[in-house]
Amino acid sequence: MVKALIVAAPNSGSGKTTVTLGLLRALRNACHNAASFKVGPDYIDPQFHAAATGHPCLNLDLWAMGATACRSRLAESSADIAIIEGVMGLFDGPDGAVGSTADMAVALGLPVLLVIDCAHQAQSIAALVEGFRNHRRDVTIAGVFLNRVKSDRHLDVLQRSLAPLNVTILGVLRHSDSLALPSRHLGLVQAQENQGLEQFLESAASAVTRETKLDKLLEIASPISNQVEAIPSSVPPLAQNIAVARDEAFAFAYPHILADWRRQGADISFFSPLADQAPAAQADAIFLPGGYPELHAGKLAANSVFLSALRQSRAMIYGECGGYMVLGNALVDAQGTAHPMAGLLPVTTSFKVRKLSLGYRQLHSLNGPWTGSLRGHEFHYSIILNQAPASPLFTVKDAAGNDLGSIGQRIGGVMGSYAHVISQAPQ
């Protein structure tokens, strides 16, 4: 039976990812069988979790998957301890719907470890912690983790300020410029691109271990029943044999979806468009997930083996976000250069003219690879520069139910949209 707790924070940028990574590697170094999960739609943080533990990190999304699926995915873990990193601030989530980290804590019956960025506060920490602890009585904040502490004197002030609250200080992480990870427009630079990641993880683990009560962490974590229910929100596989693009340009494929496809009997192979590889010849479907094709547009445009294989394939081809951009006629990079892509969908996208599109999406299939209602999200800065008429894939609403029209294109067996699918809509 796995024990679990949730690492959350008052706001994004508090350092909960660094603390989570330090905890995960510290537990691994202490010979604990640790697993990790990430709340909400996120591809990048889970890559770092996987590097810290040596195991895939799955997403848990209450809004998209429903409580039963989240509980079942967590219960399937064979780990002794599971650390679940929250999303944004503890109480932040989809407007007018459940889905915050706090909602997840209540749905799974798990305690919260609150990471506080102490760099620019002292006595005020007491008011912040008391407010978060009392804001929702159904959320249990079992302890706090003091991050970016600047000195022993600073720590003493923080501890004395928190003493009247009787709150457990589970750990302390000192301020260090070496514990900063590089970022770009969609978040952290991907784990596989970070040549110093292993050194960072060991440094974070050492820094966390010095002033963290790992035994207390294991004590406050709550057990999750190992009774696994059928996961109702599994997305059916695209086909029997699925070739999935995987490299630095196409890294945004959810592990839980690939695992579900395998569970349902699909055979999955991988290929690298950046290495100019073609998908497996026996593939019945080709999946181009999202990623960073806009950073590699020139190289992709020159990779004739990859592009020719797409153009000549008789398999179903499905692209999400970055994959959708590559299926189009051209991709305009940040410098304004148009790079020819596969030319299988009548759309040209641009990363030079940037506009943030971000949010959950309720999707209803019109001509997509699945039927019925799905849950997903969008997160991109590129725009559609021009497009010709084609059959749309989905009608779309946001999390609050506001109608956003239709998205995506389909020409024959080739289809794509900016939406990242997370699951079938929970019942």
N, C-alpha and C positions, 0 to 999 in steps of 0.2 A: 504494500500500500504506500503510494507516494505521499510525502508531506510537501506542502507548498506554501509560499507566501508571495505577496505582490510588492514590488518596489515601485513607488510612486513619488511624486513631487508636487509642490504647489504650482509650478509652471514649467514650460519647456525651457531648456537651457540651464536647469539646475544641476545637471551632471549625473542624472540617474543612469544614463547608459554607461558612463565610466565606472560608477559605483557597481552597477550590475556586472560588468565585465570583470572587475576586480574580485567581486564575490564569487563569481562562477569559476574563475581560474584558481582562486584561493581554495575553494572547496575541492576542486579537482586535484590540486597539489596535496591536499590533506587526505587524499584517497577516498573521497566521497563520490558516489555515483550521482553526479548532478546533471539535471536537464534544465532547459530554458524554454520559455515561451514569450511571445510579444503580443501585447494587447493592440488591436486595431490593425489598419492596413499599412503595412510597412515591409519593404523588401530589404532595406539596407542594414538596419540594426540587427536583424536575425543573422546576417552573414557574419557579423562580429561575434554574436553569441556562439555560433557554430564553431568559430575558430577558438573560442575560449574553452569550450567543453569537449570538442571533437565529435559532437553529435548535431544533427539538424535541429534547428529551432523552428517550431511551428507557431503560426499566428492563431490567436483566439480573438474572435470578433463577435461580441454579443449582438450587435445590431444586424450584422450580416448572416451569422450562423445560427443564432439562438442559443439559449442556455444549455439545452440538452447536448448539442453538438460540442460546445466548449467543454462541458464537464466530461464527456466521453473521450475527447481527444486528450485531455489532461490525464484521465484515468488509465489510458492506454500506455502511459509512460512506464518503463521498467526502472526508472531512477529511484533513488532513495529520497532525494530532495529536488524540488522544482522551483526555480526562481522565475517569476513572471514579471517582465518589465512593463510598466504602464505606458500610456500614451498621453502626451501633452500634460496638462495639470490634472490633479486627481479627479476633479469634478467636471472636466471638460469632455464634451461628447457631441453627438449629432443633435442638432436643434430640435427640441420637442420629442425626442425619442431616447430610449435606453441605449447605452453604448459607451459610457464613460468608464474609466478605470474603477471608480467607486461602484458603479453598477455591477462591474465584473466581480469585485470583491464580495458584494452582497449575494450575487447569483451563485457563486462558488463557495460561499461561506469561508472566505480566506482573510487573514489579517494583512494589514498594510504596514510596510516599512517606509516612512516618509523621509525622503532625501531633501535636506535643506541646504540651499546655497548660502553659506554664512559670510561670504566675502565682503559684503557691504552692509552688515548689520551686527548688532551686539545684543543689548537687552531686548530689543524689539522681537527677537526670536520667540520669546515667551508668548506674546500676543498672537503671533502667526500660528504657532503650534496649537495654542488653546483654541483659536478660531477654527482651524482645520479639524481638530478633534471633536469639537462640539457642533459642527455644521450639519452633520447627518449622524444621528444616533445609531443608525443601522450599519455604519461603517466603523470597523475596529482598527484604530491606529495603534499597533502593538509596540511601536518604537520609532525612534528617529535616528537618522544617520547624518552627522554633521559634515558637510562637504566644504572644501576650499577654506579650511581654517588656517589663519595666517601665522599664528604664534601660540606659545603656551599661555601667554597672558590672555589672548583672544579666547582660547579654549576655556580658560578659567571663568571668564565673564559669561560665556555661553552656558556653561554647566551651572553656575550659580543662578542664572536667570531662569533656567528650566527646572531647578530643584523643587520649587513650590508646586509644580504641576505633577510631580511623581511620574514623569514619563521616562521610559527606558531609553537611554542613549546606547544604541547597539553598536555604533561604530563612528570612527572619525577618519576623515581623509584630509591630509594637509594640502594647502595650495601648492601647486607645482606646474610650471609651464610645460614640463615634459609629459604631463597627463592631458594634453590637448590633442584631439584628432582633427586632421584637415577636412574641410567641407567644400562642397560645390552646390550647384543650384537645386538639386533635389535632396540634399542632406550630406551626410558624411561621404567622403571619397570611399569607394567600395573596398571591402576587406581584401579582396584578391589583388587590388592595386597597391595596397599599403605594404611596402617592402619591410618596414620596421614594425609590423603588427605583433609578431611574436615577442619582441623585446618590450613593446608597449604593454602587452598582456601580463608579462611577468613582472614588470615594474608596477603596474596597477595592483596586481595580486599581493606583492610585497608591501606596498603602501597601505593597502586595506588591511592586511593581516596584522600589521604592527599595532593597530588600535581598534580592532574589531573583535567582538565576542562571538566567534563562529559557533560555539556551543550554545549560546543563547539564541542565535538565529535558528538553529535546528530545533531548539526547544519551543520557540513561539510559532513555528510553522505548523499548519493544521493538516491533518490527514485527509486525503481524498479517497472516497470509496473506489475500490478497484473493479466495481461492477460496470462493465462497459456496455452501454446501450448502442443500438444501431444508430449510425450517424445519418440523420434524415436530410442533411443539406449537402450531401456529396454531389459534385458535378460529374455527370456521366462522361466517360472518355470520348474523345473525338473520333476514335476508330480503334481497331484491334492493334495495329502497329503505328506508333506515333513517334515521329522524329522531332526532337525539341532542340532549338537553337540555344547554345549555352556558351557564353564567353563574356568579356567585359562590356560588350555592346548589347547583349541580350541576357541579362542576369535576373530579370524580375519575373521569375516563375515561382508561384507559391508552392513550397514543399508539400503542404497538405493536399493540394490538388493532384500533384504527381503521385503521391502515396495513395490517394483514393483511386486514381486510374489504375494503378497496379493492383490494388485490392479488388477492383472489379474485372481483372483479367487482362488488362492491356499490357502490351510489351512496349517499353520506352527506350529509345536510343537517343544519343546526343551528338551534335555536330557543331563546329565553330565556323560561323560565317567570316569572322575576322581572319581565320586561318585559311580562308577560301576553300572550305570543305563543303561537299554536297550532302544533303540528308540521305539516310539509308535508302537504297533502291527499293526495298520491300515496304517502305512506309505507305500506309493508307492515308495518313494525315501528317501535315507539317505544321508545327506550332512555333511561331515567332513571338516570344514574349517581349515585354517592354525592357527598357534599359537605357543605354546612352548612344544610340546610333548617330545622334547629332554631333558627338565628339569624334566619330570615326567615319564620317560620311564619305570623305575622299577615298579612304581605303576600301570601304564597302563597294563604292562605285567601280573600283578597279578590279574587284574580285570576280572574274568572269565565270569561274567554275561554280561558285555559289549562286550567282544571279541566273546563269544559264540553266542550272538545275531547277530553280524555281519556275522559270518560264516554260520548261519542257515537262514539268511534273504533271501527272494525271491525278495526283493525290489532292484531297482537300487541303487548302492552305488557310490557316487562321492566324491573324496578327493582332496583337494588343498594343496600343500606344506606340512605342518605338517600332514594334513589328509592323504595325499598320503603316507607319511612315515609310518603312523600307519597301512595302508592297506598292507604294504609289509611284507616280511618274518621276518625281524629283524631290530632293530634300535640300533646302537652302540652309547653309550653316551660319554660324554667328557672324562671319565676315561678309555674308551676302552672296557667297558662291553657291550656285545651284549644281548639285551632284545628281546625275541620273541614277534612279533606283530600278526596281524590277519592272515597273511599268505594267503591273497586273491590275491595278485599281486606278481610276481616273482622278487622282488627287495629288496635289503638290503641297508640302508642308514647309514651314519656315521656322528656324530657330533665331533668325536675325530680328524679326519682329516678335517680341516676347509678350505673352500675356498669361498670367497664372490661372490655370483651371484646377480647382481643388475641391474635393468633396465626395461624399457618398452618393451612390446612384442606385435607384430602383430601376431595373431593366426588365422590359417585357420583350421577348423574342418575336421578331417579325420574319427575318430571313437568316437568323444566326444558326450556329452549329447546334444549339440546344433549343428545346421548346419551353414554354411557360415563363415563369417569373424568376429572375435572378437578382442577386445583390452584388454590387461592385463599387468601384470608386474611380475617380480621375485625379491625376496629379502630373501636370506637365506645364511647360512654359512655351512650347511651340504652338503655332497656329496653323489652320488650314488657309493657305494662300489662295488657292483656287481649286475647284472640283467640277467635274461633269456629272450629270445625273446617273444614279445607279440605285439599285434596291437598298434601302436602309436596313441595318441589322436589328436595331432595338428602338423602341420608344423609351423615353427616359423621364424619371422624376427624381428630385433630390430627396434627401432623408425626410424632409418635412412634407413631402407630397406635392411640391410645386412642379408643374409640367415644364419640362425642358425640351420638348419636341422629340425628334428622332436623331440618332447618330449612326455612323458607320456606313460601310458600303459593301455590296456583294456583286460580283460579276462571275457567274457560273459557280465553280467550286472554290473561288478565291474570295476571302472576306476579312474584314477587320474594322476596328474602331478604336477610339481613344480610351475606351472603358477597360479597366482591369476587373475581371470576374473573380469574386471571392467564393461564392457559394450559390446554391439554389436558395430561393427565398424561404426562410423558416416558416413552418406552419403555426 
